[in-house]
Amino acid sequence: MISALWKQIFKNYIWIPKEPLCNRQPVKQISEYPNNPEFDYNSHDFTGKYISGESSFIQTVQKFILTERYKYMIYADNYGTEEAAVIFSVKNTDEFSRQCNNIAIHLIETYPDWIQEIYKIHRKKNKLIIEMKVKGKPDTLICVVPNTKKKAGINN
């Protein structure tokens, strides 16, 4: 009984494809990623500063994953993910893997100029962690996506 409870509490939500998901198009140096206003997920507001390169790209990926596709008329129909509402709460590991695979495909389709490969997506506590390769960074780029809905009391 304790062993089953332990496994349920500390269930691993990890998606690792058999081979990294590859972008076959040429990519740009991550240092060339355009400037964006910096957003603070703790205060849910812009800081008044601008960020560029790797930091700007990470923030762009966070926003893309957290934006529910088709929900906001301001965004094109291909912006955001259908998994945004449930990726932090899904309990079935097979469903989690399916959702992560969809997210990885959407990321490469949406940002083909910037992502070379996606290696892994896993959920740890209230964060989704995406490991990918971008041009101009010798090691893996780690993008941590916070569950902002949990903080706001929207998600259980």
N, C-alpha and C positions, 0 to 999 in steps of 0.2 A: 504494500500500500504506500509506504513512504517513497519507495523507488519510483512508482508511477506518478506520484504527486511531484516529486523532484523533477522528473522529465517534463511534465506539463508546465511547471513554473519556468524552467530554464530551457525550453524548447529552442533549438537553433533554427532561425529563419535565415537561411543562406541560399543564394542562387549562384552557382558557378557553372557556366556552360562547359561542355566537353572541350571546346576550343574557344578562345576569346572571340567575342563578336567583333568582326573587323569591318572597317570602313574601307572600301576599295578606291575611294577618291583621294586626290592629293589634299593635304591639310596645311593650314597656316601655322606659324609660330604662335604659341599661346600668349606670348608677350604682346602680340599685335591685337589681342581681343579688345574691342572698343570700350570706351569709358561708359560707366553707368553710375547713377546716383546710388550711394551706399544705403542699404536698408538694414535696420536693426530689428531682428526677429523678437528680441525681448520686449522692446517698447512698441513694436508694430508701427514704426515710423521711419522716415528717412532721416539720416544724420546731418544732412547739409554738405557732406563731403562727396567726392567722386572717387571711384576706384577703377582700375584698369587691369588688363592682362588676366592672370590666373584668378585673382580675387573676383574680378568682374564676371568671369566665366562661371565660377562656382556659384555665385549669387544668381546668375541667369538659369543655371541648371536647377537650383533650389526652387526658384519661382516656377519654372516649367513643371516640375514634378508636383508641386503643391497646388497648381491651378487645375481645377477639374474641367476637363474638356467639355465643350458645348454649354457650359453653365453661364459664361459671361459673354454678352453680345459684342463687347469691345474686341475680343480675340477672334482670330480666324478659326474655322472649324478644326484645323489640324494642330492647334496650339493647346498644350496641356496634356494631361493623361486621364484616361477613364478610370485609372486605379487610384487617383488622388484621394478620393473619399474613404477608401478602405485599406490601403496598403499598410497602414500602421496598426490596423486592428484585426486583419485576417488571421485566423487561428490554424487553418489547414496548411501544412507545409507544401503540398502539391499546388494548391491555389496560389500560395505566396510565390512559388517558383514561376508559375504561369504569368502572374502579374509582373514580376521582375523581368522576365523575358520580353514582355510587351513594352515595358518602360525602356529597356535597353534599345530595342528596335526603334522606338519613337525618338529617343535621344540621338541616335546616329542619323536617322532620317531628317531630323530638325536641325542638327548642328553638324552637317557633313564636312564643313570647312575646319572644324576644330577637334573632333574626336577621332583618334586612330583606332583604338580598341577599347572594349569594355570587358573587364576581367571578372568582376564579382559585384554582387549587390547583397548586402545583408542588413538585417534589422537588429539593432541593439538598444534595448530600453525604448526610448521615444525618438530614436533617430534611424534614418535610413542611410546607409553608408555605401557609396558607389566608388569602386576602384576602376580607374581607366588610364589609358595612355594618351597623352597629348604631345604634340611636337614642341620641342624646346625645353622639355622637362625630363631629365634623365631617369627619374624614378616615377613611380605610380602617382597619379593625381588622386587624392582622396577628397571626395565631395560628401560632406555630411549635411543631410537634409533634416532639419528639426521638425518634429510634429507640432506645428503651430496650433492646430485645432485642439490638441490635448491640453495645451497651456491655457487656451481660451475657454476650456470646459465644454467644447463641442463634441469631442470624441471620447469614448470610454476606453 
